[in-house]
Amino acid sequence: MKLLRIVRFPLTRIVIASGALGGAWFGAQSLLKAAGIVSSFGDAAGSPHLYSISTLLSFLLAYLLYVRLVEWRPVRELAMKGALKELGAGTFAGAGLFTLSIASIWAAGCYQVTGVNGALAAAPALSLALGSGFAEEILIRGVIFRITEEGLGTWLALAISSLLFGLAHAANPHATVVSGLAVALEAGVLLAAAFILTRRLWLAIGMHFAWNFVQGGVFGVAVSGVELRGILQGRLSGPPILSGGQFGAEASVFAVTLCLAAGVFLLFKSRQMGRFVAAPWMRGPGPSRG
């Protein structure tokens, strides 16, 4: 019984789940390398399609097994009923938010189209956006936010997961303190709010995927510092606070403002619908949602 309490403790579950996800990903990449299918371990640049498929499947399988074996419950946050609707809504919202962001940067004179590559050039960006969007949402919102919220309530879980999401991008090329803060405020808040509203991952996955793909695969600018070929050849210039600089448009004040506003709106709607979880010191003997 004591061991069970330790395993059920939120921090223990976060460690177990994160280890399961990381171990499954490492195993999948090691198998691809050992079989000679890819030229290097974690070969996202050389084999983007294989990398993305293996990442998505390894994270999905590990998460499903973790929830069923450790938490002993159905995986409601990835239930298929209504998934296409939420995924589609998220894709539309993510694409729209980035398009508005890059349009604002263009209006400020900080984005230029320098050429056209064609639709096929965007295929690697499409695969990478799908793999990263799915895997990162499982880890950050499915594991870290969800389990932290159970123990500390929605507001603290929102702050912690957003901060960790910003820090997770600190090692990316051209990352700065400003870019990390931008990612925490815009994506950390918005994507957590999408999860709070639906209590499922599909809306957040759609937003994450579409933002990354439209940014790199359509408008041809760096995604969190990583250069990708897009349908358009895009160039950011001018003050980094406006353009986002070499890190990409997500470090722009325009992107932060738009996404943070959308995130606050979703949080407001979630609060109205009673989707928030109260902090432990505010919980009475009844339900913890507030």
C-alpha positions in Angstrom: 0.0 0.0 0.0 2.9 2.4 0.8 4.5 1.6 -2.5 1.2 2.3 -4.3 0.9 5.7 -2.6 4.5 6.6 -3.7 3.7 5.6 -7.3 0.4 7.6 -7.3 2.2 10.7 -6.0 2.0 13.4 -8.8 5.8 14.0 -9.0 6.5 10.2 -9.1 4.0 9.8 -12.0 5.5 12.7 -13.9 9.0 11.0 -13.6 7.6 7.6 -14.6 5.6 9.0 -17.6 8.5 11.1 -18.8 10.9 8.2 -18.5 8.5 6.0 -20.4 8.2 8.5 -23.2 11.9 9.2 -23.4 12.8 5.5 -23.2 10.4 4.6 -26.0 11.7 7.4 -28.2 15.3 6.4 -27.5 14.5 2.8 -28.3 12.8 3.7 -31.6 15.7 5.9 -32.7 18.2 3.3 -31.7 16.4 0.6 -33.7 16.3 2.8 -36.8 20.0 3.5 -36.5 21.0 -0.1 -35.7 19.0 -1.4 -38.7 20.8 1.1 -41.0 17.5 2.7 -42.0 18.8 6.2 -41.0 22.3 7.5 -41.1 22.5 8.9 -37.6 20.6 8.7 -34.3 17.6 11.0 -34.2 18.1 12.0 -37.8 15.4 14.7 -38.1 17.3 16.6 -40.8 18.2 13.6 -43.0 15.1 11.5 -42.6 12.3 13.8 -41.4 9.5 11.5 -42.3 10.9 8.5 -40.5 11.9 10.6 -37.6 8.5 12.1 -37.2 6.6 8.8 -37.6 8.8 7.0 -35.1 8.6 9.9 -32.6 4.8 10.0 -32.9 4.2 6.3 -32.6 6.7 5.8 -29.8 5.2 8.6 -27.7 1.7 7.4 -28.4 2.4 3.8 -27.4 4.4 4.7 -24.3 1.7 7.1 -23.1 -1.2 4.7 -23.7 0.7 2.0 -21.8 1.7 4.4 -19.0 -1.9 5.6 -18.4 -3.4 2.1 -18.5 -0.7 0.4 -16.3 0.2 3.2 -13.8 -2.9 5.4 -13.6 -5.3 2.4 -14.3 -7.9 4.4 -16.3 -9.1 4.9 -19.8 -7.0 7.4 -21.9 -9.9 9.9 -22.1 -7.6 12.8 -23.3 -6.9 10.9 -26.5 -10.3 9.3 -27.0 -11.2 9.2 -30.7 -14.8 10.3 -30.3 -14.9 13.9 -31.5 -11.1 13.9 -32.1 -11.3 15.0 -35.8 -13.6 17.9 -34.9 -11.2 19.2 -32.2 -8.1 18.5 -34.3 -9.6 20.3 -37.2 -10.6 23.3 -35.1 -7.1 23.4 -33.6 -5.5 23.3 -37.0 -7.7 26.1 -38.3 -7.0 28.2 -35.2 -3.2 27.6 -35.3 -3.0 28.4 -39.0 -5.1 31.5 -38.5 -3.1 32.8 -35.6 0.2 32.4 -37.4 -1.1 33.9 -40.6 -2.3 37.0 -38.6 1.1 37.1 -36.9 3.2 37.0 -40.1 0.8 39.5 -41.7 1.4 41.9 -38.8 5.2 41.4 -39.2 4.9 42.0 -42.9 2.8 45.2 -42.3 5.6 46.4 -40.1 8.0 45.9 -42.9 9.9 43.0 -41.3 8.9 40.1 -43.5 9.6 39.7 -47.2 9.0 36.9 -49.7 12.2 36.4 -51.7 11.1 33.4 -53.8 8.8 30.4 -54.3 9.9 26.7 -53.8 6.6 24.9 -54.6 4.3 22.7 -52.6 6.6 19.6 -52.5 9.3 21.6 -50.6 7.0 21.7 -47.6 6.7 17.9 -47.1 9.5 17.6 -44.5 8.1 20.6 -42.6 4.7 18.9 -42.6 6.1 15.7 -41.2 8.2 17.4 -38.5 5.3 19.7 -37.5 3.0 16.7 -37.0 5.6 14.7 -35.1 6.7 17.5 -32.8 3.2 18.8 -32.2 1.9 15.4 -31.2 4.9 14.4 -29.0 5.3 17.8 -27.3 1.6 18.0 -26.4 1.6 14.5 -24.9 4.7 15.4 -22.8 3.9 19.0 -21.8 0.1 19.1 -21.6 -0.7 15.3 -21.2 1.9 14.6 -18.6 3.4 17.7 -17.0 0.4 20.0 -17.0 -2.3 17.4 -16.3 -0.6 15.7 -13.4 0.7 18.9 -11.9 -2.8 20.3 -12.0 -4.1 17.4 -10.0 -1.8 18.2 -7.2 -1.5 22.0 -7.3 -4.5 23.3 -9.2 -4.9 24.9 -12.6 -3.2 28.2 -12.1 0.1 26.8 -10.7 0.1 24.0 -13.3 -0.3 26.6 -16.0 2.6 28.7 -14.7 4.9 25.7 -14.2 4.1 24.0 -17.5 4.4 27.3 -19.5 7.8 28.1 -17.9 9.1 24.6 -18.6 7.9 24.8 -22.2 9.8 28.1 -22.6 12.9 26.6 -21.0 12.6 23.5 -23.3 13.3 25.8 -26.2 16.3 27.5 -24.6 18.8 25.1 -26.3 17.4 25.8 -29.8 19.5 27.7 -32.3 19.4 31.5 -31.8 17.4 31.2 -28.6 17.5 34.1 -26.1 15.8 35.0 -22.9 13.3 36.9 -24.8 12.4 34.0 -27.2 12.1 31.7 -24.2 9.7 34.1 -22.5 7.8 34.5 -25.7 7.3 30.8 -26.2 6.2 30.4 -22.5 3.6 33.3 -22.8 2.2 32.5 -26.2 2.4 28.7 -26.7 2.6 27.7 -23.0 -0.6 29.6 -22.1 -2.5 29.0 -25.3 -1.9 25.3 -25.6 -2.6 24.7 -21.9 -5.8 26.7 -22.2 -6.9 24.5 -25.1 -6.4 21.4 -22.9 -8.3 23.0 -20.0 -11.2 23.9 -22.2 -11.7 20.5 -23.8 -9.9 18.3 -21.2 -8.5 16.5 -24.2 -5.3 16.9 -26.2 -6.6 17.1 -29.8 -7.3 20.8 -29.9 -3.9 21.6 -28.6 -2.2 19.2 -31.0 -4.0 20.8 -33.9 -2.9 24.3 -32.9 0.7 23.2 -32.3 1.0 21.3 -35.6 -0.6 24.0 -37.7 1.5 26.8 -36.1 4.7 25.0 -36.8 3.8 23.9 -40.3 2.4 27.2 -41.5 5.4 29.0 -40.1 8.1 26.9 -41.7 6.3 25.0 -44.4 4.2 27.8 -45.9 5.9 31.1 -45.1 9.5 29.7 -45.0 10.8 31.2 -41.7 12.6 29.5 -38.9 10.6 27.4 -36.4 12.0 28.0 -32.9 15.4 28.7 -34.5 15.3 25.7 -36.9 15.5 26.6 -40.6 13.0 24.8 -42.8 12.2 25.0 -46.5 8.7 26.2 -47.2 6.4 26.8 -50.2 7.6 30.4 -49.9 11.1 31.6 -49.3 10.7 34.1 -46.5 13.1 36.5 -44.8 12.7 38.2 -41.5 14.4 41.6 -41.0 14.3 44.6 -38.8 14.2 44.8 -35.0 14.0 41.3 -33.4 11.2 42.5 -31.1 9.0 43.0 -34.2 10.3 40.3 -36.5 11.3 37.6 -34.0 14.9 37.7 -35.3 16.8 34.5 -36.2 14.7 32.5 -33.7 11.6 33.0 -35.9 8.3 34.8 -35.9 7.1 33.3 -32.6 9.6 35.6 -30.8 7.8 38.6 -32.3 5.7 40.9 -30.1 2.9 40.5 -32.6 2.8 36.7 -32.2 3.0 36.9 -28.4 0.2 39.5 -28.3 -2.2 37.5 -30.6 -1.6 34.1 -29.0 -1.7 35.4 -25.4 -5.0 37.1 -26.2 -6.4 33.9 -27.6 -5.1 31.9 -24.6 -6.7 34.3 -22.1 -10.0 34.1 -24.0 -9.9 30.3 -23.8 -9.0 30.5 -20.1 -12.0 32.8 -19.6 -14.3 30.4 -21.3 -12.9 27.5 -19.4 -13.4 29.3 -16.1 -17.0 30.1 -17.0 -17.6 26.4 -17.8 -16.1 25.3 -14.5 -13.1 23.5 -16.0 -10.6 24.9 -13.5 -9.1 22.7 -10.7 -8.8 24.6 -7.4 -5.5 24.7 -5.5 -5.3 22.2 -2.7 -5.5 24.8 0.0 -8.8 26.1 -1.5 -10.4 22.7 -1.9 -13.3 21.8 0.4 -14.7 18.4 1.0 -16.6 18.5 -2.3 -15.4 18.5 -6.0 -12.1 20.2 -6.6 -13.1 22.0 -9.8 -13.7 25.7 -9.5 
